[in-house]
Amino acid sequence: MGRLYRVIGVFIFVRRGTFMTPGERLRKLRDKLGFTLKDVEDASLRLAADRENMRYWVAQSRLSNIESKGVLPGIYKLEALAIIYRRSICELLEWYGIERQTISTVAPVRKTHLIENAHVETCELPVRLDPLFDDRKTSYIRRMIQEWGVRPIAALHALQKTEYTYGYVGTEDYTLYPMILPGSFVQVDPKVTSIETGPWVSDFERPVYFLETHDSYICGWCAIISSREIQVQPHALSGLPARNFRYPDEIEVVGRVVGIAMKLKSAMGEPERETLAIPVQS
């Protein structure tokens, strides 16, 4: 025989013994941690008092119904359980069929913008490279990787550059096309906000800035027109005009772009080729 479960408004039929409902998983986790229903209620009351929000309170009867009757917990109660059980709320949401997606592919963003809280809990990355790998030489990186593995981001704090922020170049932002393609991610150093005047040997040596206006963000080159005016200059092949702004009244320099990650896609519609992050020359 089987049982009928309702998960996020959808009824799912599964055979007995082959599937655990989210409530059953919560019950198993609570038992594993040695918490009684009263323990959880008392802890939730302390959390509610600390945050001055009684919606974090998980009554014993409510938790029992969540575990045994398939009652869906509200977002505050689910967060309370995540805190009490020392689990990520994203993990508990996944038990209810809500998968976390850090970067949305459902609705491509047209405008350039800063990325807030760009954190993921785990990522897949190379954990062992070929001992013959030489970073001074151009190589096919996939052949140099001997082992991939999933690692928690928390374990990578020593490598994290917390002094940087990150931006996304909108799918309609062609300011520096074709050097920086729409849809690229950029790493920004907010400590570097002064605009350099050159000269530069090539466009690749010219500093790129991430800028904020009253209603948008721009990723482009800058030129100083006067002490109170700067010009945002596009790439010559972009077909876009230069734009002048009163500084700092109309525009602010968020920082200098120090790294780029982008996909390469030709105008002829060839398949996309993913690249590694490319450091910008300082």
N, C-alpha and C positions, 0 to 999 in steps of 0.2 A: 504494500500500500504506500501511498504518498501523502504529502501534506501540502496545503495551499497557503502560501505566504503572501502578504502584501508588503512590498518594499517600495517606498516613494511613489505610492499611488498605483503601482503595477502589481498584479497578482502573478506569482511565480509558483509553478508546481514542480516539486522536486521529490525524489524518492527518499524514503526515510534512511538516515544514516549516512547520506552522501553530502549533506549540506547543513550548515549552521546558520540560523538567522542572526542578524545583527544583535538582537536582544540576547540570544544564547551565547554569543561571543562575549558580550559585556558581562554576562553572569559568570562565564568561565574565567574571564580576566579578574573579576572581583574575588572569586574564590581563590584564584592563584595568588592574589596579593594578601589574602587573609582578612578581607574587609567584610563585616556584616552590613546588612541594610542600614542599621542604625549608625554604624561608623561612617558610611557615605553621607547620610543625612546630616550628621553633626559636622562633618568636614565641609559640606556644601553651605551650611549655615554660617560657618566661620568665613568662608569665601565671600558669601553674600554680604556679610557685615563689613568685611575688609573693603569690598568694592562698592558698598552702599547701594546694592542692587539686589532685591529679593528674587529676581528672576533666575539667579544662580542656585536658588534653593531646590534641592531634589528630595522630596518627601519619600519616606520608605514605601508608601503605597504606590507612588508614581514610579519609582525605580522598579518595583516588583512587576508592575504592568508593562514597563518597557522591556524587561527581561523575558517575561513569560507570555505576554499577550500581544506582542508586536506593536505596542503603542510607540509612535514616533516622538522622540524627544525634541524639544525646541532647541534653538541654537545656543541659548544661554546654558541650558541644562546639559547639553552635549559638551560644551566647553568646560563646564564644571567637572563632568566625569573625566574628561581628558586631563585636567589638572590634577585631580585626585588620584587617577590611575597612572600618572606619569607617562602619558601617551600624547602624541600629537593629535590635535583635533582633525587634521587632514587625514590621518589614519582612520579615525573613527568615522569620518564622513565617507571614506572609501568603503567601509563596511556597509554603508547604506546606498552604495552605488554612485556616489558623487566623487569622481576622480579629479584630483587637482591637476591643472595644467597651467604652468607658470606663464608661458607665452601663448596667447590665444592665436589660433590659426583660423578661427571661425569668422572673425571680422578683422581683416587687415586694417591697420590704422593709417590713415592718409597723411596726417600731420606729424611733423617731427616733434618729439617730446622727451622729457626726462623719464627715466624708469625708476619708480619708487619700490623699495623693498624687493630688490632683485635677488631673492634668495630661494634656493631649492634645498630640500632636505638631503637628497642624494644625487649623485651624478655618476655616469659611466666615464671612466678615463683610463688612459694607459697606466698600468702599474708595473710593467716590466718592458724595457727597451732592449733591442739588440745591442750587445756590448760593442759592436763595430759602428754603432751610430755616431756620426760626427756632425755636431750642430753647425759647423763651419761650412759644410757642403750641402748643396741642394739634393734632396733625396725624396723618395716616395715613402711618406711617413707610415702608411698602412703596413708596408713590408718591414718597417723597423720595429713595429709594436709586436712583442711576443705574447703579451697577455693583457686583456681588458678586465676591468673589475668595477663593481659598484661600490662607491665609497661615500660615507656620510660627509656632508659639507662641514659639519662641526669639527671633523677631524682635520680639515684643511685650513683652519684659522691661521696657522703659522704662515701659510702661503697667501692669505687673503690680503689684498691691497686696500685697506679700509680708507686710505686717503683719497681714493678715486670715487667718482660717481659715474653713472652710465646714462647714455641717451640712445634713442632710436630714431633713425632717419626715416621719415614717413614715406609711404609708397608713392606719394605725389610730390616729394621734395627732390627736385633735380638740380639743386644749386651747384653741387660739385660733380655732377655726372659728366664724364664716365669714370672719374677717379674714385668717388664714393657713390655707390649705387643706392637707389631707394631701397628701403628694407634692411639697411645695414645697422649694426650695433656699434656704438662708439664708446670708448673709455675716455673719461674726461678728468683732467686734473684741475680741481677748483682753486688750487693755490696759485695757478698761473693765469692771471686775468689781464696783464698788461699786453698791449698789442705791439708786436715787433714790426719794424719798418723795412727790413731787408738790407741789402739785396740778397737774392737767392739764385743759386745756380739752375734750379729746376723747380717745377711745381711741387714735386715730392718733398722738397726741403722747406717749402713755404708752410708756416704754421697754420693749422686749421683750428677754428674756434667754435665752441657751442654757445649760442647766444639766445637770450630771451627778450622778446618784445612784449608789448602790452597784451597781445592776443595770440602769440605763437612762439615757437622755437625755430631757430635757423642753425644749420651747420654749414659754415662757409669760411672763406677768406675775409680778412678785414684790412682796410687801409684807413689811416688817420687823415681826415680832411682838414680839421682844425682842432683846437683844444676842446671844442664843444660838439664836434660832429665826426662820425665815422661812416665809412662806406662798406657795406657787405658786398663782396665781389664774387660772382659765380665763375665757374669754369668756362673757358671760351667756347667749348663745344656744347655747353648746355642749352644755348640759345636764349638764356634769361638775361634780363638787364640788371645792372648794379643798382643797389638801393641805399639811399642815404638816410641816416637816423641821427637825431639829436642825442648826444651822449652826456650824461647818463639818463636823461629824461625819458627817452623813447626806447632805449635798448640797454641791456646789461650783459656783460661777458660772464657766462657761467664758468667757463674754464677753457683750457686748451685741450684739444683732442690728442691723446697719446697712444691710442690703439684702435684698431678697426677689425671687426669681424663681419664678413659679408659673403653672400652667395653670388657667383658669377653666372650671368644669364645673357646670352647674345640676343641681339635684336631680331635674329632670324628664327628665334623660338627653339634653339637647341636645348637639350636637357641641362638642368642646373647642375653646377659642379660646386660642391661645398669646399670652402677653404678654411684654413686655420686662422686664428687671430693674427693680424699683421701689425707689429709695432711700428709706430710712426717715428721717424728720426727726430731726435730732440735738437 
